[in-house]
């Protein structure tokens, strides 16, 4: 199979619709977006705009109200949103969860949640990270124990984005003790399970995490004290969650890469426009100087190369390539686009000089966002570990 870069008319129309619908938010409503960043409160009207465009339905089958057009057009839409200087944060988490539900959930769960996701009535968050386990999710301690027709959940999660506005979470827990799982043929990949859990379920305590900067949604630590969840809210097969959860995590990494690609486009465009007009010592725009032009040109080349990886990764996911191969491409996509975004923001700051630090230019929040996406949702080091093991056949180092 070959990758076709002649985007369909539907893809082009979706990106155009995003631009048209969000244009007021980059003009007369720009102050509301700035308030979103400052207060970490996502505007309800902007969320509904995303739903009306059809973004929440891209990964949802038509029988549940979606369009099922795939991850590639959704990634192009995310890229456009970020290129307009808007963060789609909670949209990312809801869409990644919809992908997992569409591919792995029971008919009951699909009927319960997918139509509401498409309409914008339901928001999701994703809960996997634990303080002691960190990147090693297989070492998680949060446990679900069967009790009649339910599971009782105890434990904690941290750095859970947007739980304060989400209606439900896709929660990853341990359903078989790690030492027992290691005795099975699947080893550490056995023993995890996913459940849909209401964010206001009795027994859940939410503690906000003070962050060094705001990103439009909050970060929380969650504590689960005998939280009861019906057994029919299990997503996929019991103890097989390690295979299921990557139908959320791979789209997450690809969409994060698309956001970074949009950030790069935004910064390079902003800086290039400034360099074409700004004059300092002579009646010559500073863009004529190689000290300005060459860093911008290099950032452009890096952006285009990283973007190609994003497109390939999204296309491979839609084409249902082998999960490990899609995982490699998703990781490369996130890695390269995050580095590209950081470089693009830095070059833009260098180009604009002192004015880059003003609130009006909005470059410092972009720097924070790009740097965050280098570390989250998976670090550069773990990505390189994965590539070394799965693509190069090197011994596992961790």
BELFENMO-V770985 format. One record per residue. RES is the residue in three letters. SS is DSSP state (@ for helix, = for strand, . for the rest). OMEGA is omega in degrees with one decimal (999 if undefined). D_FIRST is the distance of its C-alpha to the first C-alpha in Angstrom with 2 decimals. Layout:
# BELFENMO-V770985
res:RES ss:SS omega:OMEGA d_first:D_FIRST
res:RES ss:SS omega:OMEGA d_first:D_FIRST
This chain:
# BELFENMO-V770985
res:UNK ss:. omega:-179.8 d_first:0.00
res:UNK ss:. omega:-178.5 d_first:3.78
res:UNK ss:. omega:-178.5 d_first:6.81
res:UNK ss:. omega:-179.3 d_first:9.34
res:UNK ss:. omega:173.8 d_first:12.84
res:UNK ss:. omega:-172.6 d_first:14.70
res:UNK ss:. omega:-178.7 d_first:15.94
res:UNK ss:. omega:178.2 d_first:16.98
res:UNK ss:@ omega:179.2 d_first:20.70
res:UNK ss:@ omega:178.4 d_first:21.03
res:UNK ss:@ omega:-179.5 d_first:19.79
res:UNK ss:@ omega:-179.6 d_first:22.20
res:UNK ss:@ omega:179.5 d_first:24.94
res:UNK ss:@ omega:179.6 d_first:24.68
res:UNK ss:@ omega:178.2 d_first:25.08
res:UNK ss:@ omega:179.6 d_first:27.90
res:UNK ss:@ omega:176.9 d_first:29.54
res:UNK ss:@ omega:-179.9 d_first:29.55
res:UNK ss:@ omega:-178.8 d_first:31.27
res:UNK ss:@ omega:-175.0 d_first:33.81
res:UNK ss:@ omega:-174.5 d_first:34.68
res:UNK ss:@ omega:-177.1 d_first:35.12
res:UNK ss:@ omega:177.7 d_first:36.96
res:UNK ss:@ omega:-178.3 d_first:40.38
res:UNK ss:@ omega:175.4 d_first:39.60
res:UNK ss:@ omega:179.1 d_first:39.27
res:UNK ss:. omega:-174.1 d_first:42.46
res:UNK ss:. omega:-179.1 d_first:45.46
res:UNK ss:. omega:-177.4 d_first:44.11
res:UNK ss:@ omega:-179.7 d_first:43.08
res:UNK ss:@ omega:178.9 d_first:46.10
res:UNK ss:@ omega:176.4 d_first:44.79
res:UNK ss:@ omega:178.7 d_first:41.60
res:UNK ss:@ omega:177.8 d_first:43.79
res:UNK ss:@ omega:176.4 d_first:45.84
res:UNK ss:@ omega:180.0 d_first:42.73
res:UNK ss:@ omega:-176.1 d_first:42.05
res:UNK ss:@ omega:-173.9 d_first:45.73
res:UNK ss:@ omega:-175.4 d_first:46.35
res:UNK ss:. omega:175.6 d_first:42.99
res:UNK ss:. omega:-176.5 d_first:43.30
res:UNK ss:. omega:-176.9 d_first:40.26
res:UNK ss:. omega:-178.4 d_first:41.50
res:UNK ss:@ omega:-178.6 d_first:41.25
res:UNK ss:@ omega:177.4 d_first:40.87
res:UNK ss:@ omega:177.1 d_first:37.84
res:UNK ss:@ omega:-178.9 d_first:36.25
res:UNK ss:@ omega:175.3 d_first:36.97
res:UNK ss:@ omega:176.1 d_first:35.46
res:UNK ss:@ omega:-178.9 d_first:32.14
res:UNK ss:@ omega:-178.3 d_first:32.44
res:UNK ss:@ omega:176.3 d_first:33.41
res:UNK ss:@ omega:179.9 d_first:30.39
res:UNK ss:. omega:-174.4 d_first:28.26
res:UNK ss:@ omega:-177.9 d_first:26.79
res:UNK ss:@ omega:-178.6 d_first:27.84
res:UNK ss:@ omega:-174.6 d_first:26.08
res:UNK ss:. omega:-176.7 d_first:22.54
res:UNK ss:. omega:-176.3 d_first:21.62
res:UNK ss:. omega:179.0 d_first:24.13
res:UNK ss:. omega:-176.5 d_first:23.67
res:UNK ss:@ omega:-177.8 d_first:25.55
res:UNK ss:@ omega:177.5 d_first:28.15
res:UNK ss:@ omega:175.8 d_first:29.41
res:UNK ss:. omega:-179.5 d_first:29.61
res:UNK ss:. omega:177.1 d_first:26.35
res:UNK ss:. omega:177.4 d_first:23.68
res:UNK ss:. omega:-178.8 d_first:20.69
res:UNK ss:. omega:174.3 d_first:18.65
res:UNK ss:. omega:-177.0 d_first:17.03
res:UNK ss:@ omega:-177.7 d_first:17.39
res:UNK ss:@ omega:177.1 d_first:15.86
res:UNK ss:@ omega:177.5 d_first:18.67
res:UNK ss:@ omega:178.0 d_first:21.13
res:UNK ss:@ omega:177.0 d_first:20.36
res:UNK ss:@ omega:177.4 d_first:20.94
res:UNK ss:@ omega:176.7 d_first:24.14
res:UNK ss:@ omega:178.4 d_first:25.26
res:UNK ss:@ omega:179.5 d_first:24.77
res:UNK ss:@ omega:179.2 d_first:26.92
res:UNK ss:@ omega:-178.8 d_first:29.53
res:UNK ss:@ omega:178.6 d_first:29.94
res:UNK ss:@ omega:177.7 d_first:30.05
res:UNK ss:. omega:177.2 d_first:32.99
res:UNK ss:. omega:-177.8 d_first:34.76
res:UNK ss:. omega:178.3 d_first:34.44
res:UNK ss:. omega:178.8 d_first:33.49
res:UNK ss:. omega:-170.8 d_first:31.51
res:UNK ss:@ omega:-175.4 d_first:32.59
res:UNK ss:@ omega:175.3 d_first:33.45
res:UNK ss:@ omega:179.3 d_first:30.61
res:UNK ss:@ omega:-175.2 d_first:28.19
res:UNK ss:@ omega:179.4 d_first:29.84
res:UNK ss:@ omega:-178.9 d_first:30.03
res:UNK ss:@ omega:179.8 d_first:26.38
res:UNK ss:@ omega:177.6 d_first:25.23
res:UNK ss:@ omega:178.4 d_first:27.62
res:UNK ss:@ omega:177.6 d_first:26.48
res:UNK ss:@ omega:179.9 d_first:22.94
res:UNK ss:@ omega:179.7 d_first:24.57
res:UNK ss:@ omega:-178.1 d_first:26.90
res:UNK ss:@ omega:-176.6 d_first:24.32
res:UNK ss:@ omega:-169.3 d_first:22.25
res:UNK ss:@ omega:-171.7 d_first:25.25
res:UNK ss:. omega:174.1 d_first:28.59
res:UNK ss:. omega:176.8 d_first:30.80
res:UNK ss:@ omega:179.1 d_first:31.34
res:UNK ss:@ omega:-178.8 d_first:34.70
res:UNK ss:@ omega:178.5 d_first:33.36
res:UNK ss:@ omega:-179.9 d_first:30.70
res:UNK ss:@ omega:-179.1 d_first:33.51
res:UNK ss:@ omega:-165.7 d_first:35.80
res:UNK ss:@ omega:-172.1 d_first:33.77
res:UNK ss:@ omega:177.8 d_first:30.63
res:UNK ss:@ omega:178.8 d_first:32.62
res:UNK ss:@ omega:175.5 d_first:34.89
res:UNK ss:@ omega:-177.6 d_first:32.11
res:UNK ss:@ omega:-176.9 d_first:30.67
res:UNK ss:@ omega:-177.5 d_first:34.19
res:UNK ss:. omega:-179.5 d_first:35.04
res:UNK ss:. omega:-176.8 d_first:37.84
res:UNK ss:. omega:173.2 d_first:36.36
res:UNK ss:. omega:178.9 d_first:35.32
res:UNK ss:= omega:165.0 d_first:33.93
res:UNK ss:= omega:-176.6 d_first:34.20
res:UNK ss:= omega:-175.4 d_first:32.78
res:UNK ss:= omega:179.3 d_first:35.24
res:UNK ss:. omega:-170.4 d_first:34.30
res:UNK ss:. omega:174.1 d_first:36.10
res:UNK ss:. omega:-173.7 d_first:39.50
res:UNK ss:. omega:-176.6 d_first:42.06
res:UNK ss:. omega:-177.7 d_first:42.59
res:UNK ss:. omega:-178.9 d_first:39.02
res:UNK ss:. omega:-178.6 d_first:37.34
res:UNK ss:. omega:-178.6 d_first:33.82
res:UNK ss:. omega:-176.1 d_first:34.41
res:UNK ss:@ omega:-179.4 d_first:33.75
res:UNK ss:@ omega:178.9 d_first:34.32
res:UNK ss:@ omega:-177.6 d_first:37.92
res:UNK ss:. omega:-176.7 d_first:38.56
res:UNK ss:. omega:-179.6 d_first:41.89
res:UNK ss:. omega:-167.0 d_first:41.70
res:UNK ss:= omega:172.2 d_first:42.22
res:UNK ss:= omega:-177.4 d_first:42.01
res:UNK ss:= omega:-179.8 d_first:44.48
res:UNK ss:= omega:177.2 d_first:44.58
res:UNK ss:= omega:-174.9 d_first:47.80
res:UNK ss:. omega:179.6 d_first:48.16
res:UNK ss:. omega:-177.8 d_first:45.50
res:UNK ss:= omega:170.1 d_first:44.67
res:UNK ss:= omega:178.4 d_first:43.61
res:UNK ss:= omega:-172.6 d_first:45.89
res:UNK ss:= omega:174.9 d_first:44.25
res:UNK ss:= omega:179.5 d_first:46.04
res:UNK ss:= omega:-177.9 d_first:44.96
res:UNK ss:= omega:174.9 d_first:43.70
res:UNK ss:= omega:179.9 d_first:40.70
res:UNK ss:= omega:-174.3 d_first:40.72
res:UNK ss:= omega:178.2 d_first:38.92
res:UNK ss:= omega:-172.8 d_first:37.83
res:UNK ss:= omega:169.5 d_first:36.81
res:UNK ss:. omega:-178.1 d_first:38.11
res:UNK ss:. omega:-178.7 d_first:39.80
res:UNK ss:. omega:179.0 d_first:42.80
res:UNK ss:. omega:-179.5 d_first:40.99
res:UNK ss:. omega:176.5 d_first:38.52
res:UNK ss:. omega:-178.7 d_first:39.60
res:UNK ss:= omega:172.9 d_first:37.65
res:UNK ss:= omega:167.9 d_first:35.99
res:UNK ss:= omega:-168.8 d_first:33.23
res:UNK ss:= omega:177.2 d_first:35.27
res:UNK ss:= omega:-177.2 d_first:34.18
res:UNK ss:= omega:175.4 d_first:37.10
res:UNK ss:= omega:178.7 d_first:38.09
res:UNK ss:. omega:171.5 d_first:38.99
res:UNK ss:. omega:-178.6 d_first:39.70
res:UNK ss:. omega:-176.7 d_first:41.63
res:UNK ss:@ omega:-177.9 d_first:39.64
res:UNK ss:@ omega:176.1 d_first:41.86
res:UNK ss:@ omega:179.3 d_first:41.16
res:UNK ss:@ omega:-178.3 d_first:37.39
res:UNK ss:. omega:178.8 d_first:37.41
res:UNK ss:. omega:-178.5 d_first:38.90
res:UNK ss:. omega:179.3 d_first:35.92
res:UNK ss:. omega:-178.7 d_first:32.88
res:UNK ss:. omega:179.9 d_first:30.78
res:UNK ss:@ omega:-174.9 d_first:33.34
res:UNK ss:@ omega:-179.9 d_first:33.22
res:UNK ss:@ omega:177.2 d_first:30.15
res:UNK ss:. omega:169.2 d_first:32.56
res:UNK ss:. omega:176.9 d_first:35.22
res:UNK ss:= omega:178.4 d_first:33.79
res:UNK ss:= omega:179.7 d_first:33.53
res:UNK ss:= omega:176.6 d_first:32.79
res:UNK ss:= omega:168.2 d_first:35.23
res:UNK ss:= omega:-175.2 d_first:35.66
res:UNK ss:= omega:174.2 d_first:39.05
res:UNK ss:= omega:-178.8 d_first:41.12
res:UNK ss:. omega:177.9 d_first:41.97
res:UNK ss:. omega:-179.7 d_first:45.59
res:UNK ss:. omega:177.2 d_first:45.98
res:UNK ss:. omega:179.5 d_first:49.44
res:UNK ss:. omega:177.1 d_first:49.52
res:UNK ss:= omega:174.7 d_first:47.00
res:UNK ss:= omega:-179.6 d_first:48.56
res:UNK ss:= omega:176.1 d_first:46.77
res:UNK ss:= omega:179.8 d_first:47.97
res:UNK ss:= omega:176.4 d_first:46.71
res:UNK ss:. omega:176.0 d_first:45.67
res:UNK ss:. omega:-177.1 d_first:47.30
res:UNK ss:. omega:-179.5 d_first:44.64
res:UNK ss:. omega:175.2 d_first:45.19
res:UNK ss:. omega:-178.8 d_first:43.40
res:UNK ss:. omega:-177.9 d_first:42.25
res:UNK ss:. omega:177.0 d_first:38.73
res:UNK ss:. omega:172.2 d_first:39.40
res:UNK ss:. omega:-179.5 d_first:39.49
res:UNK ss:. omega:173.3 d_first:41.62
res:UNK ss:= omega:-173.0 d_first:40.97
res:UNK ss:= omega:163.7 d_first:42.78
res:UNK ss:= omega:-178.6 d_first:43.85
res:UNK ss:= omega:175.4 d_first:44.03
res:UNK ss:= omega:-178.4 d_first:46.47
res:UNK ss:= omega:-177.9 d_first:46.13
res:UNK ss:= omega:-179.9 d_first:49.48
res:UNK ss:= omega:177.9 d_first:49.26
res:UNK ss:= omega:-177.3 d_first:46.66
res:UNK ss:= omega:179.6 d_first:46.20
res:UNK ss:= omega:177.8 d_first:42.84
res:UNK ss:= omega:-179.0 d_first:42.42
res:UNK ss:@ omega:-179.2 d_first:40.37
res:UNK ss:@ omega:176.7 d_first:38.29
res:UNK ss:@ omega:173.5 d_first:36.86
res:UNK ss:= omega:178.4 d_first:34.82
res:UNK ss:= omega:-175.6 d_first:31.07
res:UNK ss:. omega:-177.6 d_first:29.13
res:UNK ss:. omega:177.7 d_first:31.00
res:UNK ss:. omega:177.9 d_first:34.09
res:UNK ss:. omega:-177.9 d_first:33.69
res:UNK ss:= omega:-175.9 d_first:29.87
res:UNK ss:@ omega:179.6 d_first:29.59
res:UNK ss:@ omega:177.5 d_first:27.96
res:UNK ss:@ omega:-177.1 d_first:24.73
res:UNK ss:@ omega:-169.4 d_first:25.30
res:UNK ss:. omega:-179.7 d_first:26.27
res:UNK ss:@ omega:169.7 d_first:23.00
res:UNK ss:@ omega:166.8 d_first:21.63
res:UNK ss:@ omega:-172.0 d_first:24.23
res:UNK ss:@ omega:178.4 d_first:24.20
res:UNK ss:@ omega:174.0 d_first:20.53
res:UNK ss:@ omega:178.0 d_first:20.64
res:UNK ss:@ omega:-177.5 d_first:24.04
res:UNK ss:@ omega:178.9 d_first:22.88
res:UNK ss:@ omega:179.3 d_first:20.09
res:UNK ss:@ omega:174.2 d_first:22.63
res:UNK ss:@ omega:175.9 d_first:25.24
res:UNK ss:@ omega:178.3 d_first:23.04
res:UNK ss:@ omega:175.8 d_first:22.71
res:UNK ss:@ omega:179.5 d_first:26.50
res:UNK ss:@ omega:177.3 d_first:27.01
res:UNK ss:@ omega:177.3 d_first:24.90
res:UNK ss:@ omega:175.7 d_first:27.15
res:UNK ss:@ omega:179.7 d_first:30.21
res:UNK ss:@ omega:179.5 d_first:29.29
res:UNK ss:@ omega:-179.8 d_first:28.91
res:UNK ss:@ omega:-175.8 d_first:32.21
res:UNK ss:@ omega:180.0 d_first:34.10
res:UNK ss:@ omega:178.4 d_first:32.96
res:UNK ss:@ omega:179.0 d_first:33.78
res:UNK ss:@ omega:-176.9 d_first:37.12
res:UNK ss:@ omega:179.8 d_first:38.12
res:UNK ss:@ omega:177.6 d_first:37.17
res:UNK ss:@ omega:178.4 d_first:39.21
res:UNK ss:@ omega:-176.7 d_first:42.11
res:UNK ss:@ omega:177.6 d_first:41.93
res:UNK ss:@ omega:-174.0 d_first:42.08
res:UNK ss:@ omega:-172.2 d_first:45.29
res:UNK ss:. omega:176.2 d_first:47.14
res:UNK ss:= omega:-176.2 d_first:50.01
res:UNK ss:. omega:-173.0 d_first:52.26
res:UNK ss:. omega:179.9 d_first:54.38
res:UNK ss:. omega:179.6 d_first:53.98
res:UNK ss:. omega:-178.1 d_first:53.00
res:UNK ss:. omega:177.8 d_first:49.41
res:UNK ss:= omega:-177.1 d_first:46.52
res:UNK ss:@ omega:177.7 d_first:45.53
res:UNK ss:@ omega:177.2 d_first:41.96
res:UNK ss:@ omega:-178.0 d_first:43.39
res:UNK ss:. omega:-177.6 d_first:44.12
res:UNK ss:@ omega:177.0 d_first:41.55
res:UNK ss:@ omega:175.5 d_first:42.54
res:UNK ss:@ omega:-173.0 d_first:41.04
res:UNK ss:@ omega:-174.3 d_first:38.35
res:UNK ss:@ omega:175.7 d_first:36.65
res:UNK ss:@ omega:177.8 d_first:36.03
res:UNK ss:@ omega:178.9 d_first:34.57
res:UNK ss:@ omega:179.2 d_first:32.34
res:UNK ss:@ omega:177.8 d_first:31.15
res:UNK ss:@ omega:178.3 d_first:30.50
res:UNK ss:@ omega:-179.9 d_first:28.45
res:UNK ss:@ omega:179.4 d_first:26.29
res:UNK ss:@ omega:179.6 d_first:25.79
res:UNK ss:@ omega:-178.1 d_first:25.00
res:UNK ss:@ omega:179.2 d_first:22.25
res:UNK ss:@ omega:179.6 d_first:20.60
res:UNK ss:@ omega:179.5 d_first:21.00
res:UNK ss:@ omega:178.2 d_first:19.71
res:UNK ss:@ omega:177.3 d_first:16.36
res:UNK ss:@ omega:177.4 d_first:16.08
res:UNK ss:@ omega:-179.9 d_first:17.18
res:UNK ss:@ omega:-179.9 d_first:14.57
res:UNK ss:@ omega:-178.9 d_first:11.72
res:UNK ss:@ omega:179.6 d_first:13.66
res:UNK ss:@ omega:178.9 d_first:14.26
res:UNK ss:@ omega:179.5 d_first:10.73
res:UNK ss:@ omega:177.1 d_first:9.88
res:UNK ss:@ omega:179.4 d_first:13.13
res:UNK ss:@ omega:-179.0 d_first:12.45
res:UNK ss:. omega:177.7 d_first:9.26
res:UNK ss:. omega:172.1 d_first:11.80
res:UNK ss:. omega:174.5 d_first:10.55
res:UNK ss:. omega:-173.4 d_first:13.51
res:UNK ss:@ omega:-179.4 d_first:16.51
res:UNK ss:@ omega:179.2 d_first:17.56
res:UNK ss:@ omega:175.7 d_first:14.38
res:UNK ss:@ omega:178.0 d_first:14.52
res:UNK ss:@ omega:177.8 d_first:18.19
res:UNK ss:@ omega:-179.1 d_first:17.80
res:UNK ss:@ omega:178.6 d_first:15.75
res:UNK ss:@ omega:178.5 d_first:18.27
res:UNK ss:@ omega:177.8 d_first:21.09
res:UNK ss:@ omega:178.7 d_first:20.03
res:UNK ss:@ omega:-178.9 d_first:19.64
res:UNK ss:@ omega:-178.5 d_first:23.13
res:UNK ss:@ omega:-173.2 d_first:24.66
res:UNK ss:@ omega:-178.3 d_first:23.71
res:UNK ss:@ omega:176.3 d_first:24.36
res:UNK ss:@ omega:177.7 d_first:27.64
res:UNK ss:@ omega:178.1 d_first:28.86
res:UNK ss:@ omega:-179.4 d_first:27.93
res:UNK ss:@ omega:178.5 d_first:29.84
res:UNK ss:@ omega:-180.0 d_first:32.84
res:UNK ss:@ omega:-178.5 d_first:33.00
res:UNK ss:@ omega:177.7 d_first:32.69
res:UNK ss:@ omega:-178.5 d_first:35.49
res:UNK ss:@ omega:178.0 d_first:37.62
res:UNK ss:@ omega:178.1 d_first:37.27
res:UNK ss:@ omega:177.7 d_first:38.17
res:UNK ss:@ omega:178.1 d_first:41.22
res:UNK ss:@ omega:-177.1 d_first:42.30
res:UNK ss:@ omega:-176.4 d_first:41.97
res:UNK ss:@ omega:178.9 d_first:43.92
res:UNK ss:@ omega:-175.0 d_first:46.54
res:UNK ss:@ omega:-178.2 d_first:49.07
res:UNK ss:@ omega:178.5 d_first:47.79
res:UNK ss:@ omega:-175.2 d_first:44.53
res:UNK ss:@ omega:177.7 d_first:46.58
res:UNK ss:. omega:178.7 d_first:47.84
res:UNK ss:. omega:-176.6 d_first:46.79
res:UNK ss:. omega:-178.0 d_first:45.97
res:UNK ss:. omega:175.3 d_first:43.13
res:UNK ss:. omega:-177.0 d_first:41.53
res:UNK ss:@ omega:-178.4 d_first:40.03
res:UNK ss:@ omega:173.2 d_first:41.56
res:UNK ss:@ omega:177.9 d_first:39.88
res:UNK ss:@ omega:176.9 d_first:36.55
res:UNK ss:@ omega:178.8 d_first:37.39
res:UNK ss:@ omega:-178.7 d_first:38.20
res:UNK ss:@ omega:179.8 d_first:34.99
res:UNK ss:@ omega:-178.8 d_first:32.79
res:UNK ss:@ omega:176.1 d_first:34.74
res:UNK ss:@ omega:-176.4 d_first:34.52
res:UNK ss:@ omega:169.9 d_first:30.72
res:UNK ss:@ omega:-178.7 d_first:30.75
res:UNK ss:@ omega:-177.5 d_first:32.63
res:UNK ss:. omega:3.8 d_first:31.37
res:UNK ss:. omega:174.8 d_first:29.55
res:UNK ss:. omega:-173.0 d_first:28.99
res:UNK ss:. omega:177.4 d_first:30.67
res:UNK ss:@ omega:-176.6 d_first:29.31
res:UNK ss:@ omega:179.2 d_first:30.84
res:UNK ss:@ omega:175.0 d_first:29.15
res:UNK ss:@ omega:-179.8 d_first:25.73
res:UNK ss:@ omega:174.3 d_first:26.45
res:UNK ss:@ omega:-178.5 d_first:27.69
res:UNK ss:@ omega:-179.5 d_first:24.48
res:UNK ss:@ omega:-179.4 d_first:22.32
res:UNK ss:@ omega:-177.0 d_first:24.85
res:UNK ss:@ omega:-170.6 d_first:24.82
res:UNK ss:@ omega:-179.2 d_first:21.23
res:UNK ss:. omega:-175.2 d_first:19.44
res:UNK ss:. omega:179.1 d_first:22.31
res:UNK ss:. omega:-179.7 d_first:23.98
res:UNK ss:. omega:-179.9 d_first:27.30
res:UNK ss:. omega:177.8 d_first:30.18
res:UNK ss:. omega:-171.7 d_first:30.46
res:UNK ss:. omega:-174.9 d_first:33.04
res:UNK ss:. omega:999 d_first:34.20
